[in-house]
Amino acid sequence: STPLSKFGYLDFSYAGWSGAGSPTGEKPESKLWWNDGFWWGALYNSGVGALRIYRFNWGTNSWEDTGVTIDERDNTKTDVLWDGTANKLYIASHVAVDSDGEETSDPLNWARLYRYTYNPVLQSYLLDTNFPVNINRDVSETLVLAKGAANRLWITYVSRGSTSGINANYRVFVNSSADDGASWGNPFVPTLSPPLTATQV
């Protein structure tokens, strides 16, 4: 890394990434997490053309590639959730588009959940068996992952859904998993009861 006076350090490039914007550019999505005395990151590796898990080296002020691939696609963004109690790392990965989310028939472009178990001896993450799994059939600008009551996993994103065309309305979609991410229901548009009034919006 190159020191930049008091402003920090200039790190590596994400050249070769083909998604919309930049791979770490969406505010609602988390790319970093703290575990076992280290900062970790879901970052793009230009040399291999894929997202990898990185660990921050305090001594050199630089990010080090751990060699663990997240998503081999070169156009995806992620949202990361670390659960230290369960010793599980959840990473939701989606093909990134710019303000134009919609359902796609190509399964290679569907959003995925990657679930890892942390090994403190090796200081490494191991992808769990039968992962990744598909979590929706949409490309989107962002996708946010959370864990709620009874350890249910949730995702939310904005998309036109299966309705295509320039006049189709964007909607907020939600989906969830009750078995730690192994299987997911059908995405749905949540309803508010009673509906919000104009002064509440």
Contacts in CASP RR format, 6 or more apart in sequence:
PFRMAT RR
TARGET T0000
AUTHOR 0000-0000-0000
METHOD contacts of the structure
MODEL  1
STPLSKFGYLDFSYAGWSGAGSPTGEKPESKLWWNDGFWWGALYNSGVGA
LRIYRFNWGTNSWEDTGVTIDERDNTKTDVLWDGTANKLYIASHVAVDSD
GEETSDPLNWARLYRYTYNPVLQSYLLDTNFPVNINRDVSETLVLAKGAA
NRLWITYVSRGSTSGINANYRVFVNSSADDGASWGNPFVPTLSPPLTATQ
V
1 9 0 8 1.000
1 10 0 8 1.000
1 11 0 8 1.000
1 60 0 8 1.000
1 61 0 8 1.000
1 62 0 8 1.000
2 9 0 8 1.000
2 10 0 8 1.000
3 9 0 8 1.000
3 10 0 8 1.000
3 61 0 8 1.000
4 10 0 8 1.000
8 61 0 8 1.000
9 61 0 8 1.000
9 62 0 8 1.000
11 62 0 8 1.000
11 63 0 8 1.000
12 46 0 8 1.000
12 63 0 8 1.000
13 46 0 8 1.000
14 22 0 8 1.000
14 23 0 8 1.000
14 24 0 8 1.000
14 43 0 8 1.000
14 44 0 8 1.000
14 46 0 8 1.000
15 46 0 8 1.000
16 46 0 8 1.000
16 49 0 8 1.000
16 74 0 8 1.000
17 23 0 8 1.000
17 44 0 8 1.000
17 46 0 8 1.000
17 49 0 8 1.000
17 74 0 8 1.000
17 75 0 8 1.000
18 74 0 8 1.000
18 75 0 8 1.000
19 74 0 8 1.000
19 75 0 8 1.000
19 76 0 8 1.000
19 77 0 8 1.000
19 95 0 8 1.000
19 96 0 8 1.000
19 97 0 8 1.000
20 75 0 8 1.000
20 96 0 8 1.000
20 97 0 8 1.000
20 98 0 8 1.000
20 141 0 8 1.000
21 96 0 8 1.000
21 98 0 8 1.000
23 43 0 8 1.000
23 44 0 8 1.000
23 51 0 8 1.000
23 76 0 8 1.000
23 77 0 8 1.000
23 78 0 8 1.000
23 96 0 8 1.000
24 31 0 8 1.000
24 43 0 8 1.000
24 44 0 8 1.000
24 77 0 8 1.000
25 77 0 8 1.000
26 77 0 8 1.000
26 96 0 8 1.000
26 141 0 8 1.000
26 142 0 8 1.000
28 79 0 8 1.000
28 142 0 8 1.000
28 144 0 8 1.000
29 77 0 8 1.000
29 78 0 8 1.000
29 79 0 8 1.000
29 80 0 8 1.000
29 142 0 8 1.000
29 143 0 8 1.000
29 144 0 8 1.000
30 79 0 8 1.000
30 80 0 8 1.000
30 81 0 8 1.000
31 41 0 8 1.000
31 42 0 8 1.000
31 43 0 8 1.000
31 78 0 8 1.000
31 80 0 8 1.000
32 39 0 8 1.000
32 40 0 8 1.000
32 41 0 8 1.000
32 42 0 8 1.000
32 80 0 8 1.000
33 39 0 8 1.000
33 40 0 8 1.000
33 41 0 8 1.000
33 80 0 8 1.000
33 81 0 8 1.000
33 82 0 8 1.000
33 89 0 8 1.000
34 40 0 8 1.000
34 82 0 8 1.000
35 82 0 8 1.000
35 84 0 8 1.000
35 89 0 8 1.000
35 118 0 8 1.000
36 118 0 8 1.000
36 120 0 8 1.000
36 123 0 8 1.000
38 55 0 8 1.000
38 56 0 8 1.000
38 123 0 8 1.000
39 55 0 8 1.000
39 56 0 8 1.000
40 53 0 8 1.000
40 54 0 8 1.000
40 55 0 8 1.000
40 56 0 8 1.000
40 82 0 8 1.000
41 53 0 8 1.000
41 54 0 8 1.000
41 55 0 8 1.000
41 56 0 8 1.000
41 63 0 8 1.000
41 80 0 8 1.000
42 51 0 8 1.000
42 52 0 8 1.000
42 53 0 8 1.000
42 54 0 8 1.000
42 70 0 8 1.000
42 78 0 8 1.000
42 80 0 8 1.000
42 91 0 8 1.000
43 51 0 8 1.000
43 52 0 8 1.000
43 54 0 8 1.000
43 63 0 8 1.000
44 50 0 8 1.000
44 51 0 8 1.000
44 52 0 8 1.000
44 74 0 8 1.000
45 51 0 8 1.000
45 52 0 8 1.000
45 65 0 8 1.000
48 69 0 8 1.000
49 72 0 8 1.000
49 74 0 8 1.000
50 69 0 8 1.000
50 70 0 8 1.000
50 71 0 8 1.000
50 72 0 8 1.000
50 73 0 8 1.000
50 74 0 8 1.000
51 69 0 8 1.000
51 70 0 8 1.000
51 71 0 8 1.000
51 76 0 8 1.000
51 78 0 8 1.000
51 93 0 8 1.000
52 65 0 8 1.000
52 66 0 8 1.000
52 67 0 8 1.000
52 68 0 8 1.000
52 69 0 8 1.000
52 70 0 8 1.000
53 66 0 8 1.000
53 67 0 8 1.000
53 68 0 8 1.000
53 70 0 8 1.000
53 116 0 8 1.000
53 125 0 8 1.000
54 63 0 8 1.000
54 64 0 8 1.000
54 65 0 8 1.000
54 66 0 8 1.000
55 63 0 8 1.000
55 64 0 8 1.000
55 66 0 8 1.000
55 123 0 8 1.000
56 62 0 8 1.000
56 63 0 8 1.000
56 64 0 8 1.000
57 63 0 8 1.000
57 64 0 8 1.000
66 124 0 8 1.000
66 125 0 8 1.000
68 116 0 8 1.000
68 124 0 8 1.000
68 125 0 8 1.000
68 127 0 8 1.000
70 78 0 8 1.000
70 91 0 8 1.000
70 93 0 8 1.000
70 114 0 8 1.000
71 78 0 8 1.000
71 91 0 8 1.000
71 93 0 8 1.000
71 112 0 8 1.000
71 114 0 8 1.000
71 132 0 8 1.000
73 93 0 8 1.000
73 95 0 8 1.000
73 108 0 8 1.000
75 95 0 8 1.000
75 96 0 8 1.000
76 93 0 8 1.000
76 94 0 8 1.000
76 95 0 8 1.000
76 96 0 8 1.000
77 93 0 8 1.000
77 94 0 8 1.000
77 96 0 8 1.000
77 142 0 8 1.000
77 143 0 8 1.000
78 91 0 8 1.000
78 92 0 8 1.000
78 93 0 8 1.000
78 94 0 8 1.000
79 91 0 8 1.000
79 92 0 8 1.000
79 142 0 8 1.000
79 143 0 8 1.000
79 144 0 8 1.000
79 145 0 8 1.000
80 89 0 8 1.000
80 90 0 8 1.000
80 91 0 8 1.000
80 92 0 8 1.000
80 145 0 8 1.000
81 89 0 8 1.000
81 90 0 8 1.000
81 91 0 8 1.000
81 92 0 8 1.000
81 145 0 8 1.000
81 146 0 8 1.000
81 147 0 8 1.000
82 88 0 8 1.000
82 89 0 8 1.000
82 90 0 8 1.000
83 89 0 8 1.000
83 90 0 8 1.000
83 147 0 8 1.000
84 118 0 8 1.000
86 151 0 8 1.000
86 180 0 8 1.000
87 117 0 8 1.000
87 118 0 8 1.000
88 115 0 8 1.000
88 116 0 8 1.000
88 117 0 8 1.000
88 118 0 8 1.000
88 128 0 8 1.000
88 180 0 8 1.000
89 115 0 8 1.000
89 116 0 8 1.000
89 117 0 8 1.000
89 118 0 8 1.000
89 125 0 8 1.000
90 113 0 8 1.000
90 114 0 8 1.000
90 115 0 8 1.000
90 116 0 8 1.000
90 145 0 8 1.000
90 147 0 8 1.000
90 153 0 8 1.000
90 181 0 8 1.000
91 113 0 8 1.000
91 114 0 8 1.000
91 115 0 8 1.000
91 116 0 8 1.000
91 145 0 8 1.000
92 111 0 8 1.000
92 112 0 8 1.000
92 113 0 8 1.000
92 114 0 8 1.000
92 135 0 8 1.000
92 143 0 8 1.000
92 144 0 8 1.000
92 145 0 8 1.000
92 155 0 8 1.000
93 111 0 8 1.000
93 112 0 8 1.000
93 113 0 8 1.000
93 114 0 8 1.000
93 132 0 8 1.000
94 111 0 8 1.000
94 112 0 8 1.000
94 136 0 8 1.000
94 138 0 8 1.000
94 139 0 8 1.000
94 140 0 8 1.000
94 143 0 8 1.000
94 157 0 8 1.000
95 104 0 8 1.000
95 109 0 8 1.000
95 111 0 8 1.000
95 139 0 8 1.000
95 140 0 8 1.000
96 139 0 8 1.000
96 140 0 8 1.000
96 141 0 8 1.000
97 139 0 8 1.000
97 140 0 8 1.000
97 141 0 8 1.000
98 141 0 8 1.000
99 141 0 8 1.000
100 139 0 8 1.000
100 141 0 8 1.000
101 138 0 8 1.000
101 139 0 8 1.000
101 140 0 8 1.000
101 141 0 8 1.000
101 157 0 8 1.000
101 158 0 8 1.000
101 159 0 8 1.000
101 160 0 8 1.000
101 161 0 8 1.000
101 170 0 8 1.000
102 138 0 8 1.000
102 139 0 8 1.000
102 159 0 8 1.000
102 160 0 8 1.000
102 161 0 8 1.000
102 164 0 8 1.000
102 168 0 8 1.000
103 137 0 8 1.000
103 138 0 8 1.000
103 159 0 8 1.000
103 160 0 8 1.000
103 161 0 8 1.000
103 162 0 8 1.000
103 164 0 8 1.000
104 110 0 8 1.000
104 137 0 8 1.000
104 138 0 8 1.000
104 139 0 8 1.000
105 137 0 8 1.000
107 134 0 8 1.000
107 137 0 8 1.000
109 139 0 8 1.000
110 134 0 8 1.000
110 135 0 8 1.000
110 136 0 8 1.000
110 137 0 8 1.000
110 138 0 8 1.000
111 134 0 8 1.000
111 135 0 8 1.000
111 136 0 8 1.000
111 137 0 8 1.000
111 138 0 8 1.000
111 140 0 8 1.000
111 143 0 8 1.000
111 155 0 8 1.000
111 157 0 8 1.000
112 132 0 8 1.000
112 133 0 8 1.000
112 134 0 8 1.000
112 135 0 8 1.000
113 131 0 8 1.000
113 132 0 8 1.000
113 133 0 8 1.000
113 135 0 8 1.000
113 145 0 8 1.000
113 153 0 8 1.000
113 155 0 8 1.000
113 177 0 8 1.000
113 181 0 8 1.000
113 184 0 8 1.000
114 127 0 8 1.000
114 131 0 8 1.000
114 132 0 8 1.000
115 127 0 8 1.000
115 128 0 8 1.000
115 131 0 8 1.000
115 132 0 8 1.000
115 180 0 8 1.000
115 181 0 8 1.000
116 125 0 8 1.000
116 126 0 8 1.000
116 127 0 8 1.000
116 128 0 8 1.000
117 125 0 8 1.000
117 126 0 8 1.000
117 128 0 8 1.000
118 124 0 8 1.000
118 125 0 8 1.000
119 125 0 8 1.000
119 126 0 8 1.000
130 182 0 8 1.000
131 182 0 8 1.000
133 181 0 8 1.000
133 182 0 8 1.000
133 183 0 8 1.000
133 184 0 8 1.000
134 184 0 8 1.000
135 155 0 8 1.000
135 175 0 8 1.000
135 177 0 8 1.000
135 181 0 8 1.000
135 184 0 8 1.000
136 143 0 8 1.000
136 155 0 8 1.000
136 157 0 8 1.000
136 173 0 8 1.000
136 175 0 8 1.000
136 184 0 8 1.000
136 187 0 8 1.000
138 157 0 8 1.000
138 159 0 8 1.000
138 161 0 8 1.000
138 173 0 8 1.000
138 187 0 8 1.000
139 159 0 8 1.000
140 157 0 8 1.000
140 158 0 8 1.000
140 159 0 8 1.000
141 158 0 8 1.000
142 157 0 8 1.000
142 158 0 8 1.000
143 155 0 8 1.000
143 156 0 8 1.000
143 157 0 8 1.000
144 155 0 8 1.000
144 156 0 8 1.000
144 157 0 8 1.000
145 153 0 8 1.000
145 154 0 8 1.000
145 155 0 8 1.000
146 153 0 8 1.000
146 154 0 8 1.000
146 155 0 8 1.000
146 156 0 8 1.000
147 153 0 8 1.000
147 154 0 8 1.000
148 154 0 8 1.000
150 178 0 8 1.000
151 180 0 8 1.000
152 176 0 8 1.000
152 177 0 8 1.000
152 178 0 8 1.000
153 176 0 8 1.000
153 177 0 8 1.000
153 180 0 8 1.000
153 181 0 8 1.000
154 174 0 8 1.000
154 175 0 8 1.000
154 176 0 8 1.000
155 174 0 8 1.000
155 175 0 8 1.000
155 176 0 8 1.000
156 172 0 8 1.000
156 173 0 8 1.000
156 174 0 8 1.000
156 175 0 8 1.000
157 172 0 8 1.000
157 173 0 8 1.000
158 170 0 8 1.000
158 171 0 8 1.000
158 172 0 8 1.000
158 173 0 8 1.000
159 170 0 8 1.000
159 171 0 8 1.000
159 173 0 8 1.000
160 168 0 8 1.000
160 169 0 8 1.000
160 170 0 8 1.000
160 171 0 8 1.000
161 168 0 8 1.000
161 171 0 8 1.000
161 173 0 8 1.000
163 169 0 8 1.000
171 189 0 8 1.000
172 189 0 8 1.000
172 190 0 8 1.000
173 187 0 8 1.000
173 188 0 8 1.000
173 189 0 8 1.000
174 187 0 8 1.000
174 188 0 8 1.000
174 189 0 8 1.000
174 190 0 8 1.000
175 184 0 8 1.000
175 185 0 8 1.000
175 186 0 8 1.000
175 187 0 8 1.000
175 188 0 8 1.000
176 184 0 8 1.000
176 185 0 8 1.000
177 183 0 8 1.000
177 184 0 8 1.000
177 185 0 8 1.000
END
